[in-house]
Amino acid sequence: MARPDPHSAFDDAQPRVRRLLWRARFDFAARVIAGEALLELDGEGAEIDLDARDLTIEHVGDGGGARLDFELGAPRGFVGQRLRVLRPPPVIVVRYRTAPAAMALHWSNQSVYSQCQPIYARTIVPLPDSPSSRIALRAELTAPRALTARMAATQIDRVDAGDTATTTFAIDEPIAPYLLAF
């Protein structure tokens, strides 16, 4: 194992996450995010370890929807949990929900903002949460239509549908996960 960061399950000998397509639906009443993380990988390996903390993992699959074997490790203090995906294909999709007390989320009435430093990105999306694991990002944030989604990224589009609006953002230059901000 080549774990360059003692605060992360990230292993640089495993496949690398190069791009994240993140779909997040905000539930202000429950103070949670229903999320889907589509992770594009480079390289091959028997497993990939992702960081998670207090996430309810609903499904782990490949890009076509087929279920993948995974293990969610026991909580380890402030580090969180290791989400290990076995025999990872080039695309992994994880559907999950955050906890109401997710450390990176700060809810106030009809607003929420994130603070992912130093290692709290793992409380809102399963990924390698280490500064040495940089990823490009495309995010689709769905919130009540009356609200405006903002992200530290380039806004691409906003689509209103009924009572909600989905705003799409992109960051093409890979960033460290702790810079994820909305």
Protein Blocks (a to p, Z undefined) as FASTA:
>chain_A
ZZfbfkbcbdfkbccdfbdcddddddfknopacdddddddedddfbdcdddehiacfbdc
dfkopacdddddddehjnopadddehiafbdcddddddfklfkbccehjaccddfbfblm
mmmogcdddfklccdddddddddfkbccddddddfbdcdehjbccdddddfbdcdfklgc
ZZ
